[in-house]
């Protein structure tokens, strides 16, 4: 288990450019020699993209909910309307 966690962390350091240049070169060479490592990097990148997408959707849903609640609050709506009507 520890070895796979270490590998995930190492791949993250590579993906997010947190690896010294010499280590990056060695890592790239390992990906050439180990196609399964290259595939793990590809899948981990896709996972990060998916997580960012889910996070954005969640935030958008939260903001939409907040907007709806605020616009349905007559006091808030009236106050905002008064501010921007001046």
C-alpha positions, 0 to 999 in steps of 0.5 A: 500500500505504501508503495502505491501511495508513494507512486501517486505522490510522485506522479502528482509532483511530476504533473504539477511540476513540483519535481526538480528538473533532473528528477523530471528527466529521470521520471520521463525516462522511466515513463518511456521504459515503463508504459504502465507508468505512462498510463498511470500518469495519463489516468491520474491527469484525467482524475485531476481534471474530473475532480476540478470539473466536479468542484466547479459544478458544485460551486456553481450549484452553491452560487445558484442556490445562494442567488435564488435564496437572495433574490427571493428575500424581499428585503435583500431584493429591495435593498439591492434594487435601491442601491443600483437604481440611484 
